[in-house]
């Protein structure tokens, strides 16, 4: 019996290639496009056109209200709490893959597929692991660490063994090169430009919520004025609006005091970080772990996290990391296999647990 696969279609290069590849492999393919913001109506139209060319069913789901509640508002709240969010990590679990599974049930599709550049591995114990894509420049495993076992059990990732250039060539050979003609998707799909402009446009009474505050040095001395702490992220150097006679970087953001601490590049470097409530595919590995502290960062060898209380865990890194940023993800690997992840927590008080 022919297996049915529901593909999340964006109208772009990757999801179009996935549909074509799965058809060639003998699957019954159905396309689904989510309208998450006003700008994504154009993507839905492009996806519908491509689905027609491929001869597959295509559906559109307007999820703007749910997306606003589950993704956009937490994104805004994160900045207002002094952390730097990664909305894709949240969206993949609570929106994209959750909705794909719900729609798959409705349409009688056993499997779901997306254009992510990752692989998947099933163990004899029926555990599902994400494995990095074969092209390290495109690997997207970092964004998928929060997917549930139920979601992963239904996933197919056809592009895991492909390079982007080969995917583009594949579309050309198959006369599907109109896919993605409007360019690649943005880093944050609902933020068309600078996130600071997005905050100003989406926070009522923004000037009373985001107020001018103080730049401080590492001794707590006031050294200037900033425009409001949500407009600054850890490691930022450009656009600070202050001249100190030497390069300055954001070291800390304090939402309670509305202060932004500045210092040197050397002061951003650490071999320790605090994470919040890690999630593991199985039991936490004792040794051999590496961790990525941001997308595209080089994996760093590390010790297994140790609980220190208050829902936080301490991770000792075996080499230097820079600009550890609360709100971002720490994603753990054994070799190329993703074994767990966590959100980077506030680093406040970390020195009390460092034994060096």
N, C-alpha and C positions, 0 to 999 in steps of 0.2 A: 504494500500500500504506500502511496506517495506521501512523504512527510511534508507538512506545511510549516512554513517559516514566516513569521511577521518581522519585517525589516523596518527599523526606524529610519525614515528617509528625510534628508534635509534639502534635497535638490542639488547637493554638492557632489564632488568627485568620488569620495570614499563610499558613501551609501549607495550611489548609483552603481559603482563597480560591484559592490556586495550583491545587489539584486541580480545583476547579470551573471556573476559567478555562480550563485546558488541555482539559478535557472539552468545553467550549463551542467550542474551537478545532479539535476533531476528533481530538485525540490519544487513544490508548489509555493510560490512566493507572493506575499501580500505586503503592500507598502502602507506605512502609517506616518503621517507628519503631524507634529504638535505645533500649534500656534501659541507661543508663550508670551509674545509681546506684539505690538502693532507692526513692528518691522518684519516679523516672521511670516506675514501673509504672502509676501513675495516668494519666500522659500517654499511655501505650500503650493503656490501656483507652478513653480519650477518643478517641484517633485511630482505634481499631478501630470505635467506634460511628459516628463521622463517615464513615469509609470505607464502612460498610454503607449509610448513608443516601445516599451518592453513587453506590453501586452499583459500587464498584471493589474489586479485590483488595487485600488488606492483609497485610503480614508484620511480624513483630516479631523483632528480633535482640538477644539478651541479650549485651551486650559489656562487662559490668561489669569483668571481669578485665583485658581489653585496655585499657579506658579508664583503669583505675587505674594500669597500667604506663606508658601513653603520655601521659596528661594529668595525673592527680592527683599522681603522684609527682614529675614535673618541676615542678609548681606548688609543692609543698612544698619541694623542693630549692632552688628559686629563692629563696624567702624565707630559707632557711637559709644561702644564699651572700651575702645582703645585697642582692639585687635584687628588683624588684617585677614579677611575671609578668603576662602577659595570656594566660590559657589558651585563650581562644577562637581566637586566631591560630594557636596550635599545633594545637588540636583540628580546625580546619577542614581543614588539610592532611593530617594523619596519621591522623585518625579519620573525621570526617563525610563528606568528599568521597571519600576513599579507599574507605570502605565502600560508599558509594552506587555508585561505579564497579564495585566487585567484585560487588555484588548485581545491578546492571544487567546485567552480563555473564551472571550465573547465570540471570536471568529473561528474557533476550532483549530488554532495553530499550536502544534506541540512545542515548537522552538521559537526563539527570538534571535535577531541578529542586528549588529550595528557595525559601523565602519571604523571601530577602534583598532589601532595597531597593537594588538596583544594576542597572546595565545592562551588556551585553557587546557588544564590537565585534570583528569579524573583518576583518583587512586582506587585501589582495590577495596578500600573502606568507604567508598562513595563520598569522599571529600573532594571538593572542587577548588583548584588553585589557579590563579591567574599567573601566567608566565610572560615575561617581557617579550615585546615584539622583536622580530629578527633584525629590524633596522633600528639601531639605538637612537638615531636622530628623530625617529617618529614614535618610539615607544610611549604608550599612554597609560601604562599600568598604574602610575602614580594616582590617577584620578579615580580609580575603580576599587580602592581598598575597602570601601564600605559596602560593597555589594554583598547581599546575603547568599547563603548556600542555596536557598530555593531559587533565587534569581540566576545564579551561576549555573545551576543544573539545567537551565533551559537555553543557555547562551551558545551561539556560534559566532566566532570572530574570524571571518575568512581572510582578513588582511594581515593577520599576525606574521605570516611568512613573506610578506611583500615589502618592497621599497616604494616610496611615493612615486618616484619617477617611472617605475614599472607599471604602477596602477594607471598613471596618466597615459602611458603608451597603450595599455590594454584598452582603455576607453576609446582611444583614437582608432585602433584596429577594428573595434566593434561599432564604429560610427556613433559613439555616445559622448563625443568630446564637447558637446554643448553643456554638459554637467559642470557646474562650478564656474560658468563663464562670468559670473558677477564677482568672482574672487573667493578666497578662502573665508571661513567663518572667523568672527572676531574672538579674541581671547575670552572675553566675557560677553556672551551673546546678547544680553539686554543692556549693555553699556556701550553706546556707540562711540564714545570718545574717552575723555579723562573721567575717572570715577568721581573726582571732586565736583565736576559739573553735574554729574548724575545725582550726587547727594544734595546739592543745592536745589536741583529741580524737583526732588522727590521728598524732601523733608519740610512739612508745614512749619512756618515761622522759623526758617533755618537760621536766621541771624541771632535769634534768642536761644536756639539750641546749640549751635556751634559758635562759640564766642572766642574773641581774642584772648590769648593766654601768654605764659612766659616760657621762653627758652631758658634752660638752666644748664650749668656745667655739671661735671661728676661730683662736685662738692655741694651742689644744690644752690649755687649762687646764680641769681638772675643775670642773663647776659643779652637779653633782647626780647622782642615780642613776636609771637606767631599768630597765624590767622584762625587757629582752632585745631585742637589735637587730632580730629579725624582726618585732617588733610595731610598727615605725615605717617610714614611707615618706617619700620626698622631698616636701617641700612641706607636710607635715602640721603643723597648728597646734593642733588640739583633741586632748584626751586625752593630753597629754604627761605630766601628773602632776608638773609643776614650775612654780613661781611665780618669775619673774625681775623682776617689776615692769613688764614691757613685753611686747608680743606676740613670741613666739618661734616659729620655723619649723625643721623638719628640713632641714638643708643636705646632709648626707652620712651614710651608714650604712657603718661599717667592720666587716665580719664578722670579720676576723682579730683585731682589737683589742677587739671587742665594745663599740665606742663609737658614739655618735650625736651628730653635730655640730649645734648649734643656732645660729641667727643671725636676721637680719632678712629681711623680704620682699624688700628691695632686693638682698640678697646671693644670692637665688635667680635673679635675672635675668641672662641671658647672650645673646650673639650667636654662640656657638660650641657645638658638641657633637661628641662622638665616637660613631661607630656601628661595628658589627661586620659584616664581610663582606656588603655589600649584594648583593641579587639584583635583576636588571633583566629586564624582558620582552625587551628588545633591548639594543643598546649604550646606555650611560649618556648621557643628554642633556647637552649642553655648557651650554646656557643655557635660561632660561624655567622652571626648576624651582620648585616650591613643595613644602613638606613639612608634614605634620601630626605633631606629637610626642605626641599622645594622641587618643583618640576624641572627636569633637565639637570639637576645637580648631580654631581658624581657620588655614587654610593660610598658611604664612609663605614668602615668596620667599627663595631661597637659591642659593648657588653649588653646582656639581657637587661631590660628595665627592672629597677628595684622600687617597690612601693615606699613612699616616704610620708604618707598620710595626706588627708585633705583631697583625696581622689587623684593625687599626682604621683608620678613615677619618675625616678631619676635615671637618665641614660648617660653612661660614660662613653665618649667617643675616643677612638684610637688615633685620630689625627684631627687637625684643626677644622672647625666649621666657622663660618662667618654669618652674622645677621640672622641669628635664630629668632623667628618671628611668631609670636603668639597668634593663634588663629589659623596658621598654615598647618599642613599635614606632615607628620613624620611617618614614612612608609618603610616597612621592614622587609628584607629579602634574605633568603638563603640561596646564594648563587643568583640565578635568574628567576627564582620562584618567589612570588609575593606571599608572605606568611602572616602579615598583620599590619596594623596601622594605628595611629592615634592623632589627636590634635595636639599641637604644641601649646602648652599651657603658659600662664604667666610665669616668668622666671624670678619673680619676687621671692627673696629669702633663699635662693638656691645655694648660697655660700655656706649655709649652716649644715648642708649634707655633703659637701665636698671634703674628702678626707686627705687629699694630696698634701 
